[in-house]
């Protein structure tokens, strides 16, 4: 049985407290998965046939319909919130797009060509036209949620992409690596431009009373470590991430960081300097979420962790057994929410995702039955 939405359930987890039951948490759900479960297309400009899932300009009625649809979807699965990201309107030249057929209706996929740059040096940085914060994202989509969310639900919202990610998207990893040696001042200035813009946008987002928590997706790692050196992150990324966390805390809201990869070497920085309240994104090949709970669960909340590999290649029975084990090891003491290790991709088996959620409903209660 699906319980009624109650955002305070997730709030207690983000405060490392014990709620009545383990809530669900996802950073992103692929639009094709959403439409397959709902049995009807996403309204407006946001569906799997032609949208990225991020906020796009459009009529306010369309945006309200989109939020209502998402509220229906997440409420129906037993969530207490709707996750949403708004994309920065930053012009980029180094984006590649493939056109092909994927599962569940996706026909294109974009990625950054890290061998090319939109901004490669100080001169190009000076010429780049940055948006003003008030015009940088689709605030109207977030405002549309004020009256369109189901009772008891709030948004977990933020800018799509974090400080380091946007720098890499604009400069490219190859060029940034060169400039770290050749022109450190350029690296400082590009981080400052990106960081200050995101901070100003997040100030608006965090001030909305129907936003319950601020989130940032900033993938800093890969299997064996961080993409940029911990020294570079400490010098350029963490100060801005800390300002974003402070924006959330100044508005009385928790700050959630989604970051892929092996963050072992920088986790103390994220906890003590950035002051994250929760971390999301886990892979068993790096550190399973129960291991993360043992290491850091007394300092931050742990979200998700059901490995995408087993959701993709396992059986429903295997997913159920795996999820039961994670719950048994992560539930004690609170501070844990159930979800995927990364996101609900369009290649996982939907029956496996449903098995994970059903296991959470059956075995995730702290109250005597």
N, C-alpha and C positions, 0 to 999 in steps of 0.2 A: 504494500500500500504506500502511495506517495503522500508524504506529509505536506501540510500547508507551508508556503514560503515564510521564512522568518530570518531576516538578514542578521539578526543578533546571534544566530547560531554560528555563522562564519566569523562574526566579530569576536566571539569568545575563542575560537580557534586561533585567530590572528593575534590574540593576546595570550596565547599558550594556556588557555583554560579549557575545561572539559564541558562541551555542550550536552544536550540530551541525546544526540546521535552524531555520528561523523557526517559532516556536510560534504557535498560534492564540489569539486573545483576543476575548471578548465580555463586555460589561457585563450585558446582558439578552438572552434569547431568548424571543419570544412563545410562550405555551403551545400555541397552535394550530399553530405551526410545528413545535414539538417533537413533538406528537401526530401530525402529518401525516408526519413523517419516521420516527417510531417505528412507526406503524401500530397503535398501541394507546393507550388513554387513560392520562393521568397518574393514579396511584393516590392515594387519600386525598382531602383537601379542596382540592387545588391545581390541578385541571384547568381547561381553557379554558371549560367550560360554566358554572362557578360560582365560580371563584377569581380572585384578583388576581395570583397568582404569588408573593405575599409569604407569609411564614410565618403560619399560622393555628393556633389551639389544636386539639389532636386527640390521639388515642391514640399512644403511642410507637411501636407497631407500624406504624401508618400513616405516621409520619414516617420510620421506617427504610425502608419500602417506597418512599416518595417519593425519598429520597436515593439508594437503589439504582437506581431508574429514571433519575434524572438522571445518575448515574454511568455507567450504560449508554449513555445518549444522548451525553454529551460524549466518553466514551472512544471510542465508535463513529465519531465524526467526527474524532478525532485530537487532542483537547484533553488537556492535562495537569492540568486542574483543573475544579472545578465552581463557577460563580459563584452566590452566594446572598446575599440581603438579608433582614433581619428588620425588620418594621415596628414603629415606636414606637406604643404604645397611648395615643394622644392623642385626646381627644374633640374633634370639629370640627363646626361648624354650617354652614360655608360650602362644602360639597362638593355638586356637582351630578352626577347620574348619568343618562346617556341609555340607552334601551333600543331596540336595533335589531339588525339582522343585519349582521355584518361577515364578511370572508373567514375561512375556517378555524374557524368555530364560535363566535367571540366574539359575545356578545349584549348586552354593556353596556360602557360606558366612563365613567369618572369624571374630573372635573376640579375645580379650585378656582375658585370665583367670586371674583375679585380685587376686586370692588366691595363684598364683604361680609366681616365679621370674626367670628371666634370670640372673640378677645381684642382689644379696640379701644383700651384705655387702662389706666392704672395700677390703677384700681379693679377692673377685670375681671381683670387679671393677678393681683392679690392674692387674688381669689376662685377662681381656676382650680385644679382639683385635678390636680396633677401626679403621675404614677406614681413610685413608688420605683424606682431603677435595677434592682434585682433582679427586679422584676415588669414592667418596661417593654417587654420583647420576649420572643419565644419562644426562649429559650436551649435548650430541650429539642430543638428541631429541629436546632440546630447540634451538640449532643451526640450526636444520633442518627447523625450522619455519621461519628463516630469509628470505628465498626466496619463502616459500610455503604459506604464509598468503595472503588472499585477500587484495587488495589495500584498505587503510584506516583503517585496523585492526591492533591491536597489541596483545601481550600476557598479561594476568594478571597471574603472575606465582609465584611460591615459592616452598619450601620444603613441602612435604605431611606430615602433622603433626607438631605441635608446640613444644616448649620446654617442657612445663608441660606434654603434651600428651606422648612424647617420654620417659620421665622419668617414667611415669606410665606404659607405655607399657613394659619397660625393668624391672622395679622393681615390679610392681603390687601395686595396691592401699593398699592392706592389709599389705604387707611388708613395704611399705614406711611409713605408719602410725605408725608402730612399731618403725622403725628406726628414725623417727622424735623425739621420746622420748629417745630411747636407744643410738643412735649414730648419732647426728646431723652433725658431720663432713662428714659422708658418704653421707648424703642428699646434703650437699653443693657441694661435689666433683662430684656427679652424675649430678647435675644440671649444674655445670661448664663444664663438659665434653660434655654433650649434647648441651648446649647453645653455646659453642665456635665452635663446629662443624657446627651447623646450620648457625651461623654468617658467617663463612668462605665460606660456600656454597652460601649463599645469596649474598655475595659480588660479586661472579661471575655472578649470575643470574641478579642482579640489574644493572650490567655494560652493559648488552646487550641492544643495542639501539632499538630492536624490542619488548622489554619488557616495557610496559607502566606503570605498577604498580606492586609492590611487595605485596604478600598476605601471610598470615599465618593462618592455621586452628588449633586453640588450644582450645578445649572444656574445659572450666574451671568450668562450673556450672551444676546444675540440677534445678528442679522446684523451690526450696525454697532458694537456695544460691549457694555457691561455694563448689567444691569437697574438696579442701584443704582450710585451713583457710586463710582469707585475710592476716594475719600476715606471714604465710608461703609463700604465693604468693609474698608479698612485699619483703621478704628477698631473695627468690631464683629464682622466675620466672620473675618478672617484670624487674629486671636489664638486663636480657638477651633479653627479648622482646623489651626493649628500645634500645638495641644495634642493633637489627634487624631493627627497625623503623629508626634508624639513618643511617643504610646502605642504605635504600631506599632514605631517604632525602638527603644524601650526593651525590647520583646519580641523584638528581632532580626529584625523583619519589614519589608518594604517597604510604602510607602503609595502607593496609586493613586487619583488624582482623575479622576472622570468629570465633565466640565462642558461643556455645550453653549454655543455662541455665540462671539463674537469676544472673546477674552481678551488680545489683544495688549497692551493698556495695563496689564494686571495680571500678565502672565506672569513678570516679574522678581520680583514679590512672591510668587507661588506657588512659584517656585524657591528664592528666597533667604530668605524669611520663613516661609512655610508649610513649606517643605522637602519638597515632593512628590518622589517617585521616578519617577513616570510620569504622563502625561496621556492621557486617552482622550476621544474625540468630536471629529470633524473634518467639515467641509463644504467642498467645493471652492469654493463661492461665497464663503467666508470666507478660509480658507487650506488648500490641499490638504496632506495629510500629508507629501509630499516637501518642501514648502516649510517646514513645521514642523520637519522633520528637519534641514534646513540651518540654521535659526535657533536651535534649542534642543537639537538632538540630542547636543551635547557636554556637556549638563548633566542632561538627564532622558531617560528612555525614552519612545518614542512608540508608541501602541497603536492598532491598527485603521486607519481612514482610507479604506476602500473605500466610496465615496460611495453613500448610500442611494438617491439618484436613479437611478444607473445600474443598481443592483440591482433597482430597481422597474420601470424603463421600458426598459432596454437588453436586448440579446440575450445569450445565453450566450457567444457569440463575442466580443462587445464587452466583457463582464465579464472574460473570460480575457485579452484584450489589455490592458485597463486594469490588471488585477491584476499582470500581468507587468511593466508599466511601473513600478508602485509598488514592487514587489519590487526591481527593478533599481536604483531610486533610494534606497530605504530600508534595504536589507540591509547595504551596506558598513559595516563597523565594529561591527555588532551593535546592540543597543538598540532593536530593532523587533519587534513581534508583529503578525501579520496578522489582520484582522477587519473588520467593518463600521465605517462612520464614526460610527454612533450606537448602533444595536441591531438585532437581527433582528426586524423588524416583521412583522405578519401580512399586510402588503400587498406585500412584496417577492416576487419570483418565486423559489420554492424551487429551481428548476433553476439560477437564477443564483447563489444562495447556494452550492449544491453545486459550481458551476463555479469560484467563488472559492476554495473549499477545495481542490478538485482541483488548481488551478493552484499553490496553496501547496505541496502535496505534491510536485508535479513540478519546481517551479522554486525552492523555498525551502531547498534544502540547501546548507550551507557545505562539506560534505565532498565529495571527489572521488567520482564515481559509479563 
